[in-house]
Amino acid sequence: MEIKKQNGGARAGAGRKPKADEIALIERLSPMDDIALEMLNIKIEQGDMQALKLFMEYRFGKPNMKIEHSGEVGIMWNETKTYDTHEKAD
């Protein structure tokens, strides 16, 4: 049996799953919506910060990350001395 090497192109199982598969999964999970929301509510009431974080991120979205900098560029300079300063250059 000869195994062919693929150089790019489509591969079995790669890429986004068909929309029909996604819809089927949503239909299977939908009966659990009320249970999941009730469990989330219980965890939030118990003070579970992970549950609260999950709720906030899905409800309001993740906050934008702010990156602050001083405007200075930090460059390290390490010069190795390769000659004697008392010698004259020819």
C-alpha positions in Angstrom: 0.0 0.0 0.0 1.5 3.3 -1.1 1.0 6.4 1.1 0.9 9.6 -0.8 2.3 12.7 0.8 -0.1 15.7 0.6 1.3 19.1 -0.1 -1.5 21.4 0.9 -5.1 21.3 -0.2 -8.0 19.8 1.6 -7.5 17.2 4.3 -10.1 14.8 5.7 -11.7 16.2 8.9 -10.0 19.7 8.5 -11.9 23.0 8.5 -15.2 24.1 9.9 -17.8 21.5 10.5 -21.0 21.7 8.4 -23.7 24.0 9.5 -26.1 21.0 9.8 -23.8 19.5 12.5 -23.8 22.7 14.4 -27.6 23.0 14.3 -27.9 19.3 15.4 -25.7 19.9 18.4 -27.6 23.1 19.4 -30.9 21.1 19.1 -29.5 18.4 21.4 -28.3 20.9 24.0 -31.4 23.2 24.0 -33.4 21.1 26.5 -30.6 21.7 29.0 -30.8 25.5 28.7 -32.9 26.0 31.8 -30.8 23.6 33.9 -27.6 25.3 32.8 -28.9 28.8 33.6 -30.2 27.7 37.0 -26.8 26.1 37.9 -25.0 29.3 36.7 -27.4 31.3 39.0 -26.7 29.0 42.0 -22.9 29.3 41.4 -23.1 33.1 41.1 -25.2 33.3 44.3 -22.5 31.1 46.1 -19.9 33.7 45.1 -18.1 31.5 42.5 -16.0 34.1 40.7 -15.4 31.8 37.7 -19.2 31.5 37.1 -19.5 35.3 37.5 -16.7 35.9 35.1 -18.3 33.5 32.6 -21.6 35.3 32.9 -20.1 38.7 32.5 -18.1 37.8 29.4 -21.0 36.2 27.7 -23.4 39.0 28.7 -21.2 42.0 28.0 -18.2 40.7 26.1 -14.6 40.6 27.2 -13.2 44.0 28.1 -10.6 45.5 25.7 -7.0 44.9 26.9 -5.2 48.2 27.5 -1.4 48.3 27.0 0.3 51.2 28.5 3.9 52.2 27.9 6.1 55.1 28.8 7.2 55.9 25.3 10.8 55.0 26.1 12.5 52.2 24.3 14.6 50.1 26.5 17.8 49.0 24.7 20.6 47.2 26.4 24.0 47.9 25.1 26.8 45.6 25.9 30.1 46.6 24.2 33.1 44.3 24.4 36.4 46.0 24.5 38.5 44.6 21.7 41.5 46.9 21.9 43.7 48.7 24.4 42.8 52.4 24.8 46.5 53.3 25.2 47.6 51.8 21.9 47.7 54.1 18.8 45.7 53.1 15.8 47.9 52.7 12.7 
